[in-house]
Amino acid sequence: MSQWQPDFAKACEKKQVRQLMQRVFGDDDVFCHSLFHYFPIPRHLLVIRQDEDIVSMAFVMPAVFHFPGHGDVAATYLYACATAPEFRGQGLMRTLLEKAYNLACQRGEAGIFLLPASPALYLFYENLGFQYFFYHDEYEYLQPVNRHKEEHSRDYSIVPLSGSEYARVRDRWLSERVSVFYPLRHYAFMQAVYASRGDTPFYRVLLKEKEIGIMTMYRRRMSLNVLEWLGHDIDKEQWCAELCRIYQVPGVFVQMPGSQKATALFRQNPAFVLPNKEKGYFAFALD
């Protein structure tokens, strides 16, 4: 029996959780406050304590796997998996993830899934029973130095969406693809965090006043990071050039449905049978 006993965190432990998140991930107070508001600690956070101190943690969040033609199945998304540096290598995260997995199986869910924080962690999670299941495509565009402004189209327009509007339209765009659906609070949380920075993450994209897609986007340094593009097939170079013009940046990075790059890993409940062998789509979580 492991010496480490995972348990759900208590509401009075918010300060400890925030300190561990800031120490491991560098998250600020605004981000942590919003996270605790939309995903209350007592129901959504597993921890391990050393005496009275939280030394390892993992948020367990509700999600749904969508299988076209077969319906939706509940699953658990693991977020902010963290162990204090001085306690690493002692099996704490293995114990936490096993607890989360057992809870998901007991509830009859498809299993648990997560997005490793770095490429080096994929092997670690594979050794804990996680498998490759989710993928997406990536496209990177750098604006040519000699490109003239008049080469850009003026027919595109970008309209902000609320989190609830984005969720509704997103489900429609992904209705024919194996993918992850999130509850509305997921989008409300992201919108609150972006709003605290004077921004918004969700947009509808129009071409000649007709919707061609939606995207989740943020600006980082001198480039745009489109965490998710869902829509019709378009001329990606032309579209990214237009984004560069609109936002006055030299480059754009885009993630979209596809099978090019592995993203989130999945540990399947043995009682759950995958309806098909199609790869799942996953682009972003709570970025």
C-alpha positions in Angstrom: 0.0 0.0 0.0 1.3 3.4 -1.0 2.2 5.8 1.9 0.6 8.5 -0.1 -3.2 8.8 0.3 -5.0 11.0 -2.3 -8.1 12.9 -1.3 -10.2 15.8 -2.5 -8.9 19.2 -1.5 -10.8 21.3 1.0 -12.1 24.8 0.3 -9.9 26.2 3.1 -6.8 25.0 1.1 -7.1 27.4 -1.8 -4.1 29.4 -0.7 -1.9 26.3 -0.7 -3.2 25.2 -4.1 -2.6 28.7 -5.5 1.0 28.7 -4.2 1.7 25.3 -5.8 0.2 26.4 -9.1 2.3 29.6 -9.1 5.4 27.7 -8.1 5.0 25.0 -10.8 3.2 26.8 -13.7 3.7 30.5 -12.9 -0.1 31.1 -12.9 -1.2 34.5 -11.5 -3.8 35.3 -8.9 -6.4 36.3 -11.4 -6.1 33.0 -13.3 -6.3 30.9 -10.0 -9.2 32.9 -8.7 -11.2 32.3 -11.9 -10.3 28.6 -11.9 -11.4 28.1 -8.4 -14.7 29.9 -9.1 -15.7 27.8 -12.2 -14.2 24.6 -10.9 -14.7 24.6 -7.1 -11.8 22.9 -5.3 -13.8 20.4 -3.1 -15.3 18.7 -6.1 -12.6 19.1 -8.8 -9.2 18.8 -7.2 -7.4 15.7 -5.9 -4.4 16.3 -3.7 -1.8 14.5 -1.7 -0.6 16.0 1.6 2.6 15.7 3.5 1.4 16.3 7.1 -0.8 19.4 6.4 0.9 20.6 3.3 -0.3 19.9 -0.2 2.6 18.5 -2.2 0.9 17.1 -5.3 -2.4 17.9 -7.1 -4.5 17.2 -10.2 -7.8 18.9 -11.2 -10.4 16.4 -12.3 -12.9 18.1 -14.7 -16.0 16.9 -16.5 -15.9 16.4 -20.3 -17.6 14.4 -23.0 -16.3 12.3 -25.8 -18.4 12.7 -28.9 -18.7 9.7 -31.3 -20.7 10.5 -34.4 -23.5 8.0 -34.9 -22.9 6.5 -31.4 -23.7 9.4 -29.0 -21.7 11.0 -26.3 -19.8 9.4 -23.3 -18.7 11.1 -20.1 -14.9 11.3 -19.4 -12.6 13.1 -17.0 -10.1 15.6 -18.1 -7.0 16.0 -15.9 -5.6 19.5 -15.6 -2.8 21.2 -13.8 -1.1 17.9 -12.7 1.7 19.2 -10.4 4.1 17.9 -7.8 6.3 20.1 -5.6 9.9 19.7 -7.0 11.3 18.3 -3.8 8.7 15.5 -3.7 9.1 14.3 -7.4 10.2 10.8 -8.2 8.3 9.3 -5.2 5.2 8.1 -7.1 2.8 10.8 -5.9 1.5 11.6 -9.4 1.2 7.9 -10.2 -1.0 7.6 -7.1 -3.1 10.6 -7.9 -3.8 9.5 -11.5 -4.7 6.0 -10.4 -7.2 7.5 -8.0 -8.7 9.7 -10.7 -8.8 6.7 -13.1 -10.6 4.5 -10.5 -13.2 7.2 -9.8 -13.9 7.6 -13.5 -14.3 3.9 -14.0 -16.6 3.6 -11.0 -18.8 6.3 -12.6 -18.9 4.3 -15.9 -17.0 6.9 -17.9 -14.9 6.2 -21.0 -11.7 7.0 -19.0 -9.4 9.8 -18.2 -7.3 12.1 -20.5 -4.7 14.8 -20.3 -2.4 17.0 -22.3 1.2 16.6 -21.2 2.8 19.9 -20.3 5.9 19.1 -22.3 7.0 16.5 -24.9 9.3 14.9 -22.3 6.3 13.9 -20.3 4.6 11.7 -23.0 6.7 8.7 -22.1 6.0 9.2 -18.4 2.2 9.1 -19.0 2.5 6.2 -21.5 4.2 4.2 -18.7 1.1 4.9 -16.5 -1.3 3.3 -19.1 -2.1 6.3 -21.2 -2.3 5.9 -25.0 -2.2 8.1 -28.1 -5.7 8.9 -29.2 -6.1 12.6 -29.8 -4.5 14.5 -32.7 -4.6 17.8 -34.6 -2.9 19.6 -37.5 -0.7 22.7 -37.3 0.0 25.4 -39.7 2.5 28.2 -39.3 2.7 31.3 -41.5 5.3 34.1 -41.6 4.5 37.2 -43.5 7.0 37.8 -46.3 8.9 41.0 -45.8 8.1 42.3 -49.4 4.4 41.5 -49.3 2.4 44.6 -50.2 -0.7 45.6 -48.3 -2.9 45.7 -51.4 -2.3 42.0 -51.9 -4.6 41.3 -48.9 -8.3 40.6 -49.2 -10.7 42.9 -47.4 -13.6 40.5 -47.5 -12.9 38.8 -44.2 -14.4 40.0 -40.9 -14.0 38.7 -37.4 -16.8 39.0 -34.8 -16.3 38.3 -31.1 -18.5 35.5 -29.6 -19.5 34.8 -26.0 -18.4 31.5 -24.5 -21.9 30.0 -24.7 -22.2 31.0 -28.4 -18.8 29.5 -29.2 -19.7 26.3 -27.4 -22.9 26.0 -29.4 -21.4 26.7 -32.8 -18.3 24.5 -32.0 -20.5 21.5 -31.3 -22.1 22.0 -34.7 -18.7 22.2 -36.5 -17.5 19.1 -34.8 -20.7 17.0 -35.1 -19.2 14.6 -37.6 -15.8 14.2 -35.9 -14.6 12.2 -32.9 -13.8 15.0 -30.4 -14.0 16.4 -26.9 -16.9 18.5 -25.8 -16.8 20.6 -22.7 -19.4 22.0 -20.3 -20.3 25.7 -20.7 -18.3 26.7 -17.6 -15.2 25.7 -19.4 -15.7 28.5 -21.9 -17.0 30.9 -19.3 -13.7 30.4 -17.4 -11.6 31.1 -20.5 -13.6 34.1 -21.3 -13.2 35.5 -17.7 -9.4 35.0 -17.8 -9.1 36.7 -21.2 -11.4 39.5 -20.1 -9.1 40.2 -17.1 -6.4 40.9 -19.7 -8.6 43.1 -21.8 -9.1 40.5 -24.5 -11.6 37.9 -25.7 -10.7 34.4 -27.0 -13.7 33.4 -29.1 -14.5 34.6 -32.6 -16.8 33.9 -35.6 -15.1 34.4 -39.0 -17.0 35.7 -42.0 -16.1 35.9 -45.6 -18.3 38.3 -47.6 -20.7 38.3 -44.6 -21.1 34.5 -44.6 -19.8 32.4 -41.7 -16.9 30.2 -42.8 -15.7 29.1 -39.3 -14.9 29.9 -35.7 -11.6 30.2 -33.8 -10.1 30.5 -30.4 -7.2 32.9 -30.5 -4.8 34.9 -28.4 -1.9 37.3 -29.2 1.5 36.4 -27.9 4.5 38.8 -28.3 4.5 39.5 -32.0 2.4 36.7 -33.3 -1.1 35.3 -33.2 -1.7 31.8 -31.7 -5.0 30.3 -33.1 -5.6 27.5 -30.6 -8.5 26.2 -32.7 -9.8 26.8 -36.2 -13.0 25.1 -37.1 -14.6 25.8 -40.5 -14.6 25.3 -44.2 -11.5 24.5 -46.2 -9.9 27.8 -47.0 -6.7 29.2 -48.5 -4.7 29.1 -45.3 -2.0 31.3 -46.6 -4.4 34.0 -47.7 -6.4 33.7 -44.4 -3.2 34.0 -42.3 -2.0 36.9 -44.3 -5.3 38.6 -43.6 -4.9 38.0 -39.9 -1.4 39.5 -40.0 -2.9 42.6 -41.7 -5.8 42.9 -39.2 -3.7 42.4 -36.1 -0.5 43.9 -37.3 1.7 40.9 -36.5 4.4 39.2 -38.7 3.2 35.6 -38.0 0.3 33.2 -37.2 0.3 29.8 -35.7 -2.9 27.7 -36.3 -4.2 24.4 -34.8 -7.1 22.6 -36.6 -8.6 19.1 -36.8 -6.4 16.5 -38.4 -4.0 13.7 -37.7 -0.6 15.3 -38.0 0.4 15.7 -34.4 -0.4 13.8 -31.3 -1.8 15.9 -28.5 -3.8 14.6 -25.5 -3.4 11.1 -24.2 -6.2 8.8 -23.1 -6.4 6.0 -20.5 -9.4 3.9 -21.4 -11.8 2.3 -19.0 -11.6 -1.5 -19.8 -15.4 -1.7 -19.5 -15.8 0.9 -22.3 -15.5 -0.3 -25.9 -14.5 2.4 -28.4 -17.3 2.6 -31.1 -14.7 2.9 -33.8 -10.9 3.2 -34.4 -11.0 6.8 -35.7 -8.5 9.2 -34.1 -10.0 11.8 -31.8 -9.5 15.6 -32.2 -8.1 17.7 -29.4 -6.6 21.2 -29.9 -6.7 23.0 -26.6 -8.0 22.7 -23.1 -7.9 25.6 -20.6 -5.1 27.6 -22.2 
